[in-house]
């Protein structure tokens, strides 16, 4: 049997320093005070808020959508093809 398999058979290797990282992480938890909180706050307020970043991602999309819908309405109402459905006989021209 390989030495590494023998070590795995007994569970984890004991830490010779006695320091348990899991206990330390559990006891530390979330910090009560973040020293960088004030320095990072500008990233999520004002012109950098989530809505303003989304709104700035597609400049002109709103006016383009309105213009396209207006053109579709104009085309439907005023640019109807009056010869649609007729055959191409002699009286066509």
N, C-alpha and C positions, 0 to 999 in steps of 0.2 A: 504494500500500500504506500502511496506517495505521502510525504510529510504534510503537504498542503491539505490533503483530504482528511488527515488525522486532525488537523486544527479545525477544519470546518465541522467535523463530527461533534465537537464539544461546544459548538456555538461560537460566539464572537470571541476574538482575542481579548484578553483583559488588558486594559490600559495601564501601563506601568506608572503613569503620573497620577492616576486616580481622578483625572478630569473627565467628566461625562458631558459631551457637547449637547446631547439631547436635553439633559436637565438644565444646562445653562440657557439654551434657546427658549425653553419653556418658561423659565423664571424671568428672562429678559422681557418677553412679550413685546408689545408696541411701545415705542418711546413716548413719554408723557409730553415732551416738548421737542419740537423739531426746530433746530436753529436755522434751517434754510427755508422755513415756511414763508416768511415775509419776502424773501428773495425770489421764491417761485410763484407767488400769488399773482403776479402780473400776467403770467402765461394763460390764465383762465378767466380773466376779467376784461371788460372793455372791448376793444377791437379784436382781441384774441379769444373771445368767448367761442364756444362751440358753434353757436348759430351764426356769428359773424364770419367765422372761418368757412362754414358751409356756403353761406351766401356769397362770399367772395370767390368761391371755387368755380362758379359758372357765371361770369359777368355777361350781361346782355341776354341771358336765357329768357327772362321774363318778357322783355320787349319783343324778342324774336318770336316767342310763342304767340303773343297777341297779334303781331303782324301776320303771321302765318294763318291764324284762324280768320282774321279779317280778309285775307286774300282768298281763302277757301269759300267764305261766304259770298264774296263778290263774284267769284267764278261760278258758283252754283246759281246765283240769282241773275247775273247779267251776261254771262258768256256761254249760254246754252247753245249747243249745236242743233240748228233747226232742221238739218237734213239727216238726222240720226234715224236709222231704221229704214230709210227708203232704198230702193234698188238703184243700181247704176244703169238705168235705161237711157233712151235717147233724149228724153225731156229733162234730164238731170242738169245740163249746163244751160 
